[in-house]
């Protein structure tokens, strides 16, 4: 690229991404809120995860030669 192209690119980037005004830090610490939310509702495993696992076990039972293929993609 030449100087003219570089200047044009810089100008386009400055127009597309305006400068951030104010503080870039959050107004308060978010970590305690995150910990509280994690304690309120424990993580559950959706039913489709169990269905996928059952399908994988079923395929491995019917086609045991496919087990190395499954292990390869882990």
N, C-alpha and C positions, 0 to 999 in steps of 0.2 A: 504494500500500500504506500501511497505517497502522502506527503504532508497534508494536502488538501482533503484527501479521503479520511485521514486521521482526525482532522479538525471537524469534519462533517459528522463522523461517528461519535466523537465526544459531545457535540452539540445535540445529536439525537438522543444519546443516553441521558444527558442532563434534563432534556425535556420529558423523557419517558419516566425517569425516576427523580421526582422532586426531592429536595433535601428534607430530612426528618427534623421537625421542629420539636423543641421541648426535650424532656428526658426520655431516654430509650429504656430505662428500667421501669418495672411495674411500680405502682404506687405503694404496694404492700407486698409482704412475703406470701407467695402462693403455696408453698410447701405444706404448711399446717392444714390448709383447706383440703389439699389433695389427700393427705393422710387421713383426715376425718372422713372424707367421702369413701375412701377405700375400706375403712372400718365399718361404715354404715351398711354397705351392701357387699357381701362377699361375692367373689366371682363364681359364676356357674357355667357349666359346660352346656352349650346348646344341643338340642336333640340331633341336629344334622351331623355334628361331630361324632356322636355315637353311631349314627347310621353309616357314616363313612368308615369308621373303624370296623363295624360289623361286616360291611362289604369287603373290606380288605382282608379280614380274617377268613371270610367265606371264600374269596378268590384263592387265598393261600391254601385252604383246605382242599379245594377242587383242583387247583393247579400248583402243586408244590414246587414245580420247576421254575415258577415265576418269582419265588422268594428272593433269589439274587437280584432280579430286576428291581423289585421293591426296595431292597437295601441299597442298590446303586443310586436310586433317586432320593434317598434320605440325605 
